[in-house]
């Protein structure tokens, strides 16, 4: 009888422990994804390697300007930059969302934009200053909405990146793509243009492949892999992008 009772108690204890393992194991199954996200944010915020890579990209872009600036004297030229994770560092927004286990959403993002607290990505200020010393113009082509344009402009101004000569090319609607806004700068027409002046584009800077012209856009000196390091300059962004949900690499 004693043996039977002990056996039953051990069986009951085993069942309880099994439930505890299942309950405790559920959150742990989600930890690798959360840990990867937190490491990406930490890398962006804390790693000297990230800051050096960003400065390196901008330094190479600045050096390349002397080779890619228009050959015709007096011809107006510009550089085109993305904003988020190219010029402004939004890792604080990412950090705050991660702290509560929350993903990106439009409402919280708009609230962050209104705070105007994003610092500059390392190397941006020096590059922009060099463009202006050489007489170039700056177009900011961003998928921030038109409603967020004023706050974005103010944030850029507070970090010393904005000039009244610049063009803020925010997205007015889903059809107002980066491709169409690049075309406006090149043609000298539309909201992204300078007084009807077509522009030579000396450099494109971004953190996503969509920040750069495609082959069918027929942009001189851009549109293919060979343009990177010459007229197109890519900054690292381990926090988000199309690569997080699908394979975007095409060379294998």
C-alpha positions in Angstrom: 0.0 0.0 0.0 2.8 2.4 0.9 4.6 1.6 -2.3 1.4 2.3 -4.3 0.9 5.7 -2.6 4.5 6.7 -3.2 4.2 5.7 -6.8 1.0 7.8 -7.2 2.6 10.8 -5.6 5.7 10.6 -7.8 3.4 10.3 -10.8 1.5 13.4 -9.7 4.7 15.3 -9.1 5.9 14.3 -12.6 2.8 15.7 -14.1 3.1 19.0 -12.3 6.8 19.3 -13.4 5.8 18.5 -16.9 3.2 21.3 -16.9 5.8 23.7 -15.4 8.3 22.8 -18.2 5.7 23.4 -20.9 4.6 26.7 -19.4 8.1 27.9 -18.8 9.3 26.6 -22.2 6.8 28.6 -24.2 8.4 32.0 -23.7 11.8 30.5 -24.1 10.8 29.4 -27.6 10.4 33.0 -28.5 13.6 34.2 -27.0 16.0 33.7 -29.9 14.0 36.1 -32.1 13.8 38.7 -29.4 17.5 38.2 -28.6 18.4 38.7 -32.3 16.4 41.9 -32.4 18.1 43.2 -29.2 21.5 42.4 -30.5 20.8 44.3 -33.7 19.8 47.4 -31.7 22.8 47.0 -29.4 25.1 46.7 -32.4 23.7 49.9 -33.9 23.9 51.8 -30.7 27.0 50.5 -29.0 29.4 48.9 -31.5 32.4 50.9 -32.6 32.4 48.7 -35.7 29.0 50.1 -36.7 30.0 53.7 -36.2 33.3 53.1 -38.1 31.4 51.4 -41.0 29.0 54.4 -41.2 31.9 56.9 -41.2 33.8 54.8 -43.7 30.8 54.8 -46.2 30.4 58.6 -45.9 34.2 59.1 -46.2 34.3 57.0 -49.4 31.3 58.9 -50.8 33.0 62.2 -50.0 36.2 61.1 -51.8 34.2 59.9 -54.8 32.5 63.3 -55.3 35.7 64.7 -56.8 35.5 61.9 -59.5 31.7 62.0 -60.0 30.9 65.7 -60.0 29.7 67.0 -63.3 32.5 67.5 -65.9 30.7 70.6 -67.4 31.6 73.7 -65.3 28.6 75.5 -63.8 26.2 72.5 -64.3 24.1 72.2 -61.1 24.5 68.9 -59.2 23.1 67.3 -56.1 23.3 64.3 -53.8 20.3 62.3 -52.8 20.0 60.8 -49.3 17.5 58.7 -47.5 16.7 59.8 -44.0 16.1 56.9 -41.6 19.2 55.0 -40.6 21.1 56.9 -43.3 21.1 60.4 -41.9 19.0 60.1 -38.7 19.6 57.2 -36.1 16.2 55.9 -34.9 17.7 53.2 -32.6 16.1 54.9 -29.6 12.7 54.2 -31.1 13.6 50.6 -31.8 15.0 50.2 -28.2 11.8 51.6 -26.6 9.6 49.2 -28.7 11.8 46.2 -27.9 11.8 47.0 -24.2 8.0 46.3 -24.2 8.1 43.5 -26.7 6.3 45.7 -29.3 6.8 45.8 -33.1 6.8 48.8 -35.4 3.4 50.5 -35.9 2.5 53.8 -37.7 1.1 55.5 -34.6 4.1 55.0 -32.4 6.4 55.9 -35.3 4.6 59.2 -35.9 4.9 60.0 -32.2 8.6 59.3 -32.3 9.0 61.6 -35.4 7.2 64.4 -33.5 9.7 64.2 -30.7 12.5 65.3 -33.2 15.1 63.5 -31.1 16.9 61.3 -33.6 20.7 62.0 -33.6 22.7 62.0 -36.8 24.3 58.8 -38.2 28.1 59.0 -37.8 29.7 60.6 -40.7 26.6 62.3 -42.1 27.4 65.8 -40.9 31.0 65.8 -42.4 29.7 64.5 -45.7 26.9 67.1 -46.0 29.3 69.9 -45.1 31.7 68.7 -47.8 28.8 68.7 -50.4 27.9 72.3 -49.6 31.6 73.4 -49.7 31.8 72.1 -53.2 28.6 73.9 -54.2 26.3 70.9 -54.3 22.6 70.6 -53.4 21.0 68.0 -51.1 17.7 66.2 -51.7 16.2 64.1 -48.8 14.1 61.3 -50.4 12.3 59.6 -47.5 9.3 57.4 -47.1 8.2 59.4 -44.1 4.8 60.8 -44.9 4.1 64.3 -46.1 2.4 64.9 -42.7 5.8 64.1 -41.0 7.8 66.4 -43.3 7.9 69.5 -41.0 9.0 67.4 -37.9 11.6 65.6 -40.1 13.0 69.0 -41.4 13.2 70.3 -37.8 15.0 67.2 -36.6 17.5 67.5 -39.5 18.0 71.2 -38.7 18.6 70.5 -35.0 21.4 68.2 -35.9 23.0 70.6 -38.3 22.1 68.6 -41.4 19.4 70.8 -42.9 19.8 73.9 -45.1 17.0 76.0 -46.5 18.3 75.2 -50.0 17.6 71.5 -49.4 14.6 69.6 -50.8 12.5 67.5 -48.4 10.9 64.8 -50.6 8.5 63.0 -48.3 6.0 60.5 -49.6 2.6 62.1 -50.4 0.8 58.8 -51.2 1.7 55.1 -52.0 2.1 56.0 -55.7 4.7 58.7 -54.9 7.6 56.3 -54.9 11.3 57.0 -54.4 11.7 56.2 -58.1 9.3 59.0 -59.1 10.9 61.5 -56.7 14.4 60.7 -58.0 13.0 61.4 -61.5 11.8 64.8 -60.3 15.3 65.8 -59.1 16.8 64.7 -62.3 14.3 66.4 -64.6 14.0 69.6 -62.5 10.2 69.3 -62.2 7.9 68.6 -59.3 8.2 69.2 -55.5 11.8 67.7 -55.4 13.2 70.1 -58.0 15.2 73.3 -57.8 13.5 76.1 -59.7 13.0 73.9 -62.8 16.7 73.1 -63.0 17.6 69.5 -64.0 20.3 68.1 -61.7 23.3 65.9 -62.2 23.3 63.4 -59.3 26.8 62.9 -57.9 25.9 60.4 -55.2 23.1 58.3 -53.7 23.3 57.4 -50.0 20.9 54.9 -48.3 20.5 51.9 -46.1 18.1 49.8 -48.3 18.4 48.8 -51.9 15.2 50.7 -52.7 17.2 53.9 -51.9 19.1 53.4 -55.2 18.1 53.6 -58.8 17.2 50.4 -60.6 18.7 49.5 -64.0 15.5 50.6 -65.9 15.7 54.1 -64.4 18.5 55.0 -66.8 20.3 57.2 -64.3 23.9 58.0 -65.5 26.5 56.2 -63.4 23.9 54.2 -61.3 21.5 51.3 -61.7 23.8 48.3 -61.2 26.1 46.6 -58.7 29.2 48.3 -60.3 27.8 51.7 -59.1 28.3 50.9 -55.4 31.5 52.5 -54.1 31.4 54.9 -57.0 28.1 56.8 -57.1 26.0 54.6 -54.7 26.9 54.2 -51.1 25.2 51.7 -48.7 25.1 52.0 -44.9 24.6 49.0 -42.6 21.2 48.6 -41.0 20.8 45.4 -38.9 17.6 46.5 -37.3 15.0 46.1 -40.2 14.6 45.7 -43.9 13.2 43.4 -46.5 15.9 40.8 -45.6 14.2 40.1 -42.2 11.3 38.3 -43.9 12.7 36.9 -47.1 15.9 36.2 -48.9 17.0 39.3 -50.9 20.5 38.1 -51.9 20.5 37.1 -55.6 24.1 36.0 -56.2 23.8 32.4 -55.0 
